[in-house]
């Protein structure tokens, strides 16, 4: 049997470092065994999927030196490799299950589902769908259809017994069938759920090993039941340790820079970043920490994959990157590499118009523009709490700004300006005397600089988000209680309770 692995990201945002982490181990495992590594795009979320995010996935994987044997851009014998182009395949397979009596049409309304959840919460009963349409007669089905009721198609999960599988890292894992919901396979818009499409694609693309993060362990019994319903043989499952922040919790973009592009734009070497990611949940013999991708492929052993979470330690990343800088870039090539990274003509051509009339001597350049070329700004309370703003208020304003820019799906300078004006109204603070100085402090660590909103365009989304997160952390962060209140205020657009 040929080893075939895959990475299957959703193009609903810029590539997460977790995607690169999983792609690396799928690639390494396949190449160690002389197999194939596939790229599949899971774009069935039509509302959030974007072509630019798919392109970003290609760019980030290539940045760390990965290529794929089959995929949307290179083709292959088991295409198409975008799920949105495979919808007829999913519908056919689901209706095969329906005819075999292994799935059923469920006409339950959203209101009825909400009522089920409420009853379960009050009574302490089983959470999830109560299977009320699992055994409808043909007459009842036809009656619902005549009424024009929309429906989903659910899998008939066994009511007794357990699902057992052998994880290649964690060993035997089991789950009682009674704890597994009659999961939806086909949504009311006739698009497949992730669980269905994932299984069908892995079977049709002959995936031998599914290597993914620990967070998918709870979904694996659901997937095995789908395999069994179709009569398919499940692949071998390998669940890798979760990426954790320094706080020991799952790496989250709410607290950490998680975009792969942040690390690229911040000046990390791709080979160093790749080396760092392979240390996440894996240890080379002799605890070796600096090694090439070819060496990792040659010596890879599943027995050396860890069980517990892997801490994404930025200090460790900085150290590894420094080793690569020292040992792989000669002194006479260092400045050309730095110039290519941040001082190239294309970037400088955009920056010069912003400072042309603002400098008195060339020596003023770094005073004005240092923030473009560093990852570690020197914040002070004075910079981030202008006019006596409380630290928790400044932090709340910056967190709300992140949500606003995300919701607009527009991290441009123009969007930042519009959000900044709205923030002044929502929080009842002065736009020019409080919001603008806070943003100068956050993005530039200065009271002055080049034009704020034009500078934000050049800084970019990924480093801009990181600055916001760093400033919030400097201000002491936001407690879970306050964050919940802030989310409620943001959704209702009523910040009066927070501002009083």
ABEGO torsion letter per residue (X at the ends): XBBBBBBBBBBABBBBAAAAAAAAAAAAAAAAAGBBBBBBBBAABAAABBAAAAAAAAAAAAAAGBBBABEAAAEEAAOBABAAAAAAAAAAAAAAAAAAGABBBBABBAAAAAAAAAAAAAAGBBBEBAGAAAABBAAAAAAAAAAGBBBBBBBBBBABEBBBBBBAAAEBBBBBAAABBBBBABBAAGBBBAAAAAAAAAAAAGBABBBBBAAAAAAAAAAAAAAAAAGBBBBBBBBBBBBBBAAGBBBBAAABBABAAAAAAAGBBAAAAAAAAAABGBBBBGGBABBBAAAAAAABBAAABBABBBBBBAAAAAAAAAAAAAAABBAAAAAAAAAAAAABAAAAAAAAAAAAAABABAAAAAAAAAAAABABBBBBAAAABBGGBBAAAAAAAAAAAAAAAAAAGBABAAAAAAAAAAAAAAAGBBAAAAAAAAAAAAAAGBABEBBAAAAAAAAEAAAAAAAAAAAAAAAGEBBAAAAAAAAAAAAAGBAAAAAX
